[in-house]
Amino acid sequence: MRAPDFLQSTQASYDAIAEAYAAEHPDSLAGRPLESALLMAFAELARASGGAAQAPVADIGSGPGYVAARLHGLGLPVFGIDVSPRMVALARRAHPELRFHVGSMTALDLPDGTLGGIVALYSTIHVPDDHLTGAFTEFRRVLRPGAPVLLGFQSGDEDGHLRLSERYGREISLDYYWRSPEAVADRLGEAGLDLYAQVLRAPQGEEKMPRAFLLARGPAPAPPGAFRPSGRG
């Protein structure tokens, strides 16, 4: 099946700028105490939902791999997924102790109910509105009951869209979407994920837009003895 156009252009664009991007952003969490605290909260929720057997968590849109490395440092079993093969190669080189795979959040090559959590920091910003709920539905499909999701994205007073045709001196075609926390929370709810916390941070340094962070969770497991439909007529 042919990948949607936005995935093809996102892959090609990040393949073109991967080296320059990774050199500029070897660890964008450095000096970001709020983001670091949210990752710690995510890790605690993942451990709480997993019980004694902690399922792996996925860093989706893993880029150069620094988020996955931070989660690994927090004691979570983690692997990364990115649409760009070149980004995956750079992440493997920078963090050889971790696994990174090429893949798309809109069609995850993972069995149902196998992940103990998902982090997607600044990767859903490339997903158009008409594909966003579908991506979150994929998140829910692969999550274990009650497992957490942490999203990070640019935000603003109104939702908007920008297409860049050049970055780092390379020709690209990369779409960016910024959305209010409420708009993204609504899409999470449509996908069956429950909002747990919402944080909005003011722009820092050279940032021009606020940063929004949402923590959500998959539906809690059914209590013992509860009716479970078989899916058959």
Short mmCIF file of the C-alpha atoms (twelve columns), coordinates in Angstrom:
data_MODEL
# 
_entry.id   MODEL 
# 
loop_
_atom_site.group_PDB 
_atom_site.id 
_atom_site.type_symbol 
_atom_site.label_atom_id 
_atom_site.label_alt_id 
_atom_site.label_comp_id 
_atom_site.label_asym_id 
_atom_site.label_seq_id 
_atom_site.Cartn_x 
_atom_site.Cartn_y 
_atom_site.Cartn_z 
_atom_site.pdbx_PDB_model_num 
ATOM 1   C CA . MET A 1   0.000   0.000   0.000  1 
ATOM 2   C CA . ARG A 2   1.342   3.413   -0.972 1 
ATOM 3   C CA . ALA A 3   2.174   5.651   1.990  1 
ATOM 4   C CA . PRO A 4   0.219   8.923   2.280  1 
ATOM 5   C CA . ASP A 5   1.869   11.891  0.581  1 
ATOM 6   C CA . PHE A 6   2.609   13.651  3.876  1 
ATOM 7   C CA . LEU A 7   4.575   10.638  5.110  1 
ATOM 8   C CA . GLN A 8   6.617   10.472  1.917  1 
ATOM 9   C CA . SER A 9   7.465   14.169  2.057  1 
ATOM 10  C CA . THR A 10  8.257   14.025  5.787  1 
ATOM 11  C CA . GLN A 11  10.584  11.056  5.251  1 
ATOM 12  C CA . ALA A 12  12.353  12.650  2.303  1 
ATOM 13  C CA . SER A 13  12.728  15.968  4.111  1 
ATOM 14  C CA . TYR A 14  14.235  14.495  7.271  1 
ATOM 15  C CA . ASP A 15  16.500  12.218  5.252  1 
ATOM 16  C CA . ALA A 16  17.820  15.355  3.539  1 
ATOM 17  C CA . ILE A 17  18.500  17.296  6.747  1 
ATOM 18  C CA . ALA A 18  19.246  14.457  9.183  1 
ATOM 19  C CA . GLU A 19  22.952  15.176  9.760  1 
ATOM 20  C CA . ALA A 20  22.477  18.922  10.225 1 
ATOM 21  C CA . TYR A 21  19.424  18.407  12.459 1 
ATOM 22  C CA . ALA A 22  21.204  15.871  14.673 1 
ATOM 23  C CA . ALA A 23  24.226  18.153  14.984 1 
ATOM 24  C CA . GLU A 24  22.010  21.042  16.111 1 
ATOM 25  C CA . HIS A 25  19.806  18.900  18.378 1 
ATOM 26  C CA . PRO A 26  21.981  16.207  19.987 1 
ATOM 27  C CA . ASP A 27  19.826  16.547  23.139 1 
ATOM 28  C CA . SER A 28  17.035  19.120  23.102 1 
ATOM 29  C CA . LEU A 29  16.027  18.080  26.626 1 
ATOM 30  C CA . ALA A 30  19.223  19.499  28.111 1 
ATOM 31  C CA . GLY A 31  18.388  22.561  30.193 1 
ATOM 32  C CA . ARG A 32  14.637  21.818  29.958 1 
ATOM 33  C CA . PRO A 33  13.579  20.944  33.519 1 
ATOM 34  C CA . LEU A 34  9.856   20.836  32.757 1 
ATOM 35  C CA . GLU A 35  10.277  18.367  29.916 1 
ATOM 36  C CA . SER A 36  12.590  16.252  32.064 1 
ATOM 37  C CA . ALA A 37  10.029  16.246  34.884 1 
ATOM 38  C CA . LEU A 38  7.264   15.191  32.495 1 
ATOM 39  C CA . LEU A 39  9.381   12.283  31.262 1 
ATOM 40  C CA . MET A 40  9.886   11.238  34.881 1 
ATOM 41  C CA . ALA A 41  6.117   11.402  35.457 1 
ATOM 42  C CA . PHE A 42  5.586   9.350   32.309 1 
ATOM 43  C CA . ALA A 43  8.077   6.752   33.539 1 
ATOM 44  C CA . GLU A 44  6.265   6.461   36.879 1 
ATOM 45  C CA . LEU A 45  2.911   6.026   35.143 1 
ATOM 46  C CA . ALA A 46  4.391   3.397   32.827 1 
ATOM 47  C CA . ARG A 47  5.791   1.457   35.756 1 
ATOM 48  C CA . ALA A 48  2.514   1.730   37.666 1 
ATOM 49  C CA . SER A 49  0.471   0.449   34.731 1 
ATOM 50  C CA . GLY A 50  2.872   -2.400  33.938 1 
ATOM 51  C CA . GLY A 51  3.001   -4.049  37.322 1 
ATOM 52  C CA . ALA A 52  5.757   -6.594  37.795 1 
ATOM 53  C CA . ALA A 53  6.205   -7.209  34.055 1 
ATOM 54  C CA . GLN A 54  7.164   -3.875  32.469 1 
ATOM 55  C CA . ALA A 55  6.333   -3.845  28.755 1 
ATOM 56  C CA . PRO A 56  8.602   -1.808  26.463 1 
ATOM 57  C CA . VAL A 57  7.782   1.798   25.679 1 
ATOM 58  C CA . ALA A 58  8.158   3.416   22.267 1 
ATOM 59  C CA . ASP A 59  9.644   6.806   21.393 1 
ATOM 60  C CA . ILE A 60  7.705   7.595   18.222 1 
ATOM 61  C CA . GLY A 61  9.359   10.145  15.996 1 
ATOM 62  C CA . SER A 62  12.611  9.374   17.780 1 
ATOM 63  C CA . GLY A 63  14.876  11.506  15.573 1 
ATOM 64  C CA . PRO A 64  18.494  11.475  16.832 1 
ATOM 65  C CA . GLY A 65  17.444  9.271   19.772 1 
ATOM 66  C CA . TYR A 66  17.990  11.537  22.773 1 
ATOM 67  C CA . VAL A 67  14.458  11.039  24.171 1 
ATOM 68  C CA . ALA A 68  14.800  7.257   24.008 1 
ATOM 69  C CA . ALA A 69  18.191  7.584   25.717 1 
ATOM 70  C CA . ARG A 70  16.644  9.643   28.502 1 
ATOM 71  C CA . LEU A 71  13.881  7.076   29.009 1 
ATOM 72  C CA . HIS A 72  16.502  4.328   29.087 1 
ATOM 73  C CA . GLY A 73  18.311  6.289   31.787 1 
ATOM 74  C CA . LEU A 74  15.059  6.329   33.788 1 
ATOM 75  C CA . GLY A 75  15.096  2.543   33.785 1 
ATOM 76  C CA . LEU A 76  12.477  1.840   31.125 1 
ATOM 77  C CA . PRO A 77  12.853  -0.744  28.360 1 
ATOM 78  C CA . VAL A 78  12.555  1.490   25.296 1 
ATOM 79  C CA . PHE A 79  12.986  1.528   21.531 1 
ATOM 80  C CA . GLY A 80  12.623  4.256   18.918 1 
ATOM 81  C CA . ILE A 81  10.581  4.525   15.729 1 
ATOM 82  C CA . ASP A 82  11.115  7.169   13.057 1 
ATOM 83  C CA . VAL A 83  9.854   7.622   9.511  1 
ATOM 84  C CA . SER A 84  13.317  8.684   8.288  1 
ATOM 85  C CA . PRO A 85  15.821  5.880   7.610  1 
ATOM 86  C CA . ARG A 86  18.674  8.379   7.829  1 
ATOM 87  C CA . MET A 87  17.521  9.569   11.263 1 
ATOM 88  C CA . VAL A 88  17.281  5.949   12.417 1 
ATOM 89  C CA . ALA A 89  20.854  5.305   11.256 1 
ATOM 90  C CA . LEU A 90  22.124  8.356   13.167 1 
ATOM 91  C CA . ALA A 91  20.228  7.352   16.314 1 
ATOM 92  C CA . ARG A 92  21.709  3.852   16.171 1 
ATOM 93  C CA . ARG A 93  25.174  5.346   15.835 1 
ATOM 94  C CA . ALA A 94  24.683  7.753   18.750 1 
ATOM 95  C CA . HIS A 95  22.990  5.217   21.029 1 
ATOM 96  C CA . PRO A 96  24.175  1.717   20.044 1 
ATOM 97  C CA . GLU A 97  22.748  0.215   23.234 1 
ATOM 98  C CA . LEU A 98  19.180  0.949   22.056 1 
ATOM 99  C CA . ARG A 99  16.967  -0.287  19.221 1 
ATOM 100 C CA . PHE A 100 15.649  2.069   16.540 1 
ATOM 101 C CA . HIS A 101 13.383  1.115   13.653 1 
ATOM 102 C CA . VAL A 102 11.939  2.770   10.557 1 
ATOM 103 C CA . GLY A 103 8.169   3.091   10.812 1 
ATOM 104 C CA . SER A 104 5.153   5.377   10.850 1 
ATOM 105 C CA . MET A 105 2.833   6.294   13.703 1 
ATOM 106 C CA . THR A 106 -0.126  5.911   11.332 1 
ATOM 107 C CA . ALA A 107 0.538   2.176   10.809 1 
ATOM 108 C CA . LEU A 108 2.674   0.765   13.602 1 
ATOM 109 C CA . ASP A 109 4.186   -2.630  12.871 1 
ATOM 110 C CA . LEU A 110 3.423   -3.867  16.383 1 
ATOM 111 C CA . PRO A 111 0.958   -6.382  17.840 1 
ATOM 112 C CA . ASP A 112 -2.091  -5.189  19.743 1 
ATOM 113 C CA . GLY A 113 -1.680  -4.381  23.421 1 
ATOM 114 C CA . THR A 114 2.090   -4.818  23.658 1 
ATOM 115 C CA . LEU A 115 3.456   -1.390  24.655 1 
ATOM 116 C CA . GLY A 116 3.819   -0.083  28.181 1 
ATOM 117 C CA . GLY A 117 3.741   3.521   26.985 1 
ATOM 118 C CA . ILE A 118 4.324   5.919   24.074 1 
ATOM 119 C CA . VAL A 119 6.234   9.198   23.944 1 
ATOM 120 C CA . ALA A 120 5.790   11.412  20.888 1 
ATOM 121 C CA . LEU A 121 7.590   14.736  21.343 1 
ATOM 122 C CA . TYR A 122 7.282   17.085  18.370 1 
ATOM 123 C CA . SER A 123 6.447   14.314  15.903 1 
ATOM 124 C CA . THR A 124 2.663   14.691  15.646 1 
ATOM 125 C CA . ILE A 125 3.332   18.248  14.404 1 
ATOM 126 C CA . HIS A 126 3.859   16.794  10.907 1 
ATOM 127 C CA . VAL A 127 0.553   14.887  10.854 1 
ATOM 128 C CA . PRO A 128 -2.385  16.607  9.078  1 
ATOM 129 C CA . ASP A 129 -5.666  17.028  10.928 1 
ATOM 130 C CA . ASP A 130 -7.429  14.340  8.893  1 
ATOM 131 C CA . HIS A 131 -4.827  11.734  9.944  1 
ATOM 132 C CA . LEU A 132 -4.340  12.713  13.587 1 
ATOM 133 C CA . THR A 133 -7.188  10.753  15.163 1 
ATOM 134 C CA . GLY A 134 -6.116  7.723   13.128 1 
ATOM 135 C CA . ALA A 135 -2.586  7.981   14.534 1 
ATOM 136 C CA . PHE A 136 -3.935  8.182   18.080 1 
ATOM 137 C CA . THR A 137 -6.166  5.186   17.368 1 
ATOM 138 C CA . GLU A 138 -2.990  3.290   16.434 1 
ATOM 139 C CA . PHE A 139 -1.477  4.386   19.736 1 
ATOM 140 C CA . ARG A 140 -4.439  2.961   21.611 1 
ATOM 141 C CA . ARG A 141 -4.310  -0.289  19.626 1 
ATOM 142 C CA . VAL A 142 -0.732  -1.087  20.585 1 
ATOM 143 C CA . LEU A 143 -0.934  0.081   24.223 1 
ATOM 144 C CA . ARG A 144 -1.539  -2.178  27.170 1 
ATOM 145 C CA . PRO A 145 -4.540  -1.205  29.334 1 
ATOM 146 C CA . GLY A 146 -3.860  1.945   31.333 1 
ATOM 147 C CA . ALA A 147 -0.469  2.606   29.709 1 
ATOM 148 C CA . PRO A 148 0.486   6.289   29.322 1 
ATOM 149 C CA . VAL A 149 1.042   8.531   26.311 1 
ATOM 150 C CA . LEU A 150 3.104   11.736  26.461 1 
ATOM 151 C CA . LEU A 151 2.752   14.244  23.630 1 
ATOM 152 C CA . GLY A 152 4.674   17.485  23.082 1 
ATOM 153 C CA . PHE A 153 3.906   20.026  20.361 1 
ATOM 154 C CA . GLN A 154 3.962   23.695  19.441 1 
ATOM 155 C CA . SER A 155 0.777   25.516  20.345 1 
ATOM 156 C CA . GLY A 156 -0.900  28.873  19.857 1 
ATOM 157 C CA . ASP A 157 -4.101  30.824  20.338 1 
ATOM 158 C CA . GLU A 158 -5.377  29.381  17.057 1 
ATOM 159 C CA . ASP A 159 -4.535  26.233  15.141 1 
ATOM 160 C CA . GLY A 160 -2.307  26.811  12.127 1 
ATOM 161 C CA . HIS A 161 -0.131  25.318  9.406  1 
ATOM 162 C CA . LEU A 162 3.192   26.152  7.752  1 
ATOM 163 C CA . ARG A 163 5.099   24.453  4.932  1 
ATOM 164 C CA . LEU A 164 8.871   24.852  4.801  1 
ATOM 165 C CA . SER A 165 10.634  24.472  1.458  1 
ATOM 166 C CA . GLU A 166 14.189  24.955  2.770  1 
ATOM 167 C CA . ARG A 167 16.087  24.144  5.941  1 
ATOM 168 C CA . TYR A 168 19.812  23.905  6.637  1 
ATOM 169 C CA . GLY A 169 20.365  24.946  3.043  1 
ATOM 170 C CA . ARG A 170 18.560  21.860  1.708  1 
ATOM 171 C CA . GLU A 171 15.397  21.795  -0.397 1 
ATOM 172 C CA . ILE A 172 12.556  20.112  1.504  1 
ATOM 173 C CA . SER A 173 8.763   19.969  1.655  1 
ATOM 174 C CA . LEU A 174 7.881   19.709  5.330  1 
ATOM 175 C CA . ASP A 175 4.532   20.585  6.882  1 
ATOM 176 C CA . TYR A 176 4.194   21.832  10.458 1 
ATOM 177 C CA . TYR A 177 0.879   22.008  12.305 1 
ATOM 178 C CA . TRP A 178 0.383   23.825  15.591 1 
ATOM 179 C CA . ARG A 179 -2.711  23.144  17.664 1 
ATOM 180 C CA . SER A 180 -4.295  24.133  20.943 1 
ATOM 181 C CA . PRO A 181 -4.047  21.604  23.786 1 
ATOM 182 C CA . GLU A 182 -7.833  21.360  23.770 1 
ATOM 183 C CA . ALA A 183 -7.938  20.437  20.072 1 
ATOM 184 C CA . VAL A 184 -5.393  17.652  20.562 1 
ATOM 185 C CA . ALA A 185 -7.133  16.440  23.729 1 
ATOM 186 C CA . ASP A 186 -10.355 16.146  21.736 1 
ATOM 187 C CA . ARG A 187 -8.576  13.941  19.165 1 
ATOM 188 C CA . LEU A 188 -7.157  11.766  21.927 1 
ATOM 189 C CA . GLY A 189 -10.677 11.327  23.298 1 
ATOM 190 C CA . GLU A 190 -11.995 10.396  19.848 1 
ATOM 191 C CA . ALA A 191 -9.347  7.654   19.742 1 
ATOM 192 C CA . GLY A 192 -10.403 6.310   23.152 1 
ATOM 193 C CA . LEU A 193 -7.475  7.703   25.165 1 
ATOM 194 C CA . ASP A 194 -8.187  9.433   28.470 1 
ATOM 195 C CA . LEU A 195 -6.565  12.791  29.268 1 
ATOM 196 C CA . TYR A 196 -4.553  12.713  32.507 1 
ATOM 197 C CA . ALA A 197 -2.717  16.058  32.556 1 
ATOM 198 C CA . GLN A 198 -2.237  19.151  30.394 1 
ATOM 199 C CA . VAL A 199 0.675   21.607  30.604 1 
ATOM 200 C CA . LEU A 200 1.382   24.764  28.596 1 
ATOM 201 C CA . ARG A 201 4.860   26.300  28.738 1 
ATOM 202 C CA . ALA A 202 5.707   29.815  27.601 1 
ATOM 203 C CA . PRO A 203 8.286   30.200  24.805 1 
ATOM 204 C CA . GLN A 204 11.893  30.058  25.994 1 
ATOM 205 C CA . GLY A 205 15.002  31.449  24.336 1 
ATOM 206 C CA . GLU A 206 14.569  31.599  20.569 1 
ATOM 207 C CA . GLU A 207 11.215  29.768  20.625 1 
ATOM 208 C CA . LYS A 208 8.386   31.738  19.059 1 
ATOM 209 C CA . MET A 209 5.423   29.640  20.192 1 
ATOM 210 C CA . PRO A 210 4.279   28.071  23.478 1 
ATOM 211 C CA . ARG A 211 4.902   24.375  24.022 1 
ATOM 212 C CA . ALA A 212 2.015   22.126  25.015 1 
ATOM 213 C CA . PHE A 213 2.324   18.744  26.710 1 
ATOM 214 C CA . LEU A 214 -0.457  16.218  27.195 1 
ATOM 215 C CA . LEU A 215 -0.346  13.074  29.288 1 
ATOM 216 C CA . ALA A 216 -3.045  10.547  28.458 1 
ATOM 217 C CA . ARG A 217 -3.711  6.910   29.274 1 
ATOM 218 C CA . GLY A 218 -5.268  3.964   27.559 1 
ATOM 219 C CA . PRO A 219 -8.530  2.618   28.992 1 
ATOM 220 C CA . ALA A 220 -8.119  0.866   32.317 1 
ATOM 221 C CA . PRO A 221 -8.316  -2.922  32.302 1 
ATOM 222 C CA . ALA A 222 -11.767 -4.392  32.827 1 
ATOM 223 C CA . PRO A 223 -12.392 -5.576  36.391 1 
ATOM 224 C CA . PRO A 224 -12.415 -9.341  36.997 1 
ATOM 225 C CA . GLY A 225 -15.657 -10.912 35.861 1 
ATOM 226 C CA . ALA A 226 -16.627 -7.979  33.636 1 
ATOM 227 C CA . PHE A 227 -18.326 -8.756  30.326 1 
ATOM 228 C CA . ARG A 228 -15.878 -8.827  27.415 1 
ATOM 229 C CA . PRO A 229 -17.492 -8.884  23.961 1 
ATOM 230 C CA . SER A 230 -15.970 -11.534 21.723 1 
ATOM 231 C CA . GLY A 231 -16.189 -9.454  18.560 1 
ATOM 232 C CA . ARG A 232 -18.259 -12.156 16.847 1 
ATOM 233 C CA . GLY A 233 -21.833 -11.784 15.779 1 
# 
